[in-house]
Amino acid sequence: MIHLQICQGTTCYIMGAAQLASACLQLPADVRDKVRVTGCRCLGLCRDGAFGDAPYVKIDDEILARATLESVLAALRARTEETP
């Protein structure tokens, strides 16, 4: 199972993580059964001033910056094709 973690730190939350989390709870059927979606505490990736790269998500061990529903879905679909 693929683990999608959506950063819920203040910067990510303000930059769209809340909307992203809501949208990811309604993933298409071809992806939904292979993914576990959770929120997580701040990933600490914007500490060095990388605020413009928020929101961040973590897909298994891979970090995705400037996450949008489209970019997350593309990354998840790529992983589901790799994962039987």
CORLINUR-V558336 format. One record per backbone hydrogen bond with DSSP energy under -1.0 kcal/mol. CO is the residue of the C=O (numbers start at 1). NH is the residue of the N-H. Records with the same first field share a line. If there is no record, write none. Layout:
CO->NH + NH
This chain:
2->36
3->60
4->38
5->58
6->40
9->13
10->14
11->15
12->17
13->16
16->20
17->21
18->22
19->23
20->24
23->26
28->31 + 32
31->34
32->35
34->2
36->4
38->6
40->8
46->49
50->53
51->54
53->66
55->67
56->7
57->64
58->5
59->62
62->59
64->57
68->72
69->73
70->74
71->75
72->76
73->77
74->78
75->79
76->80
77->81
79->83
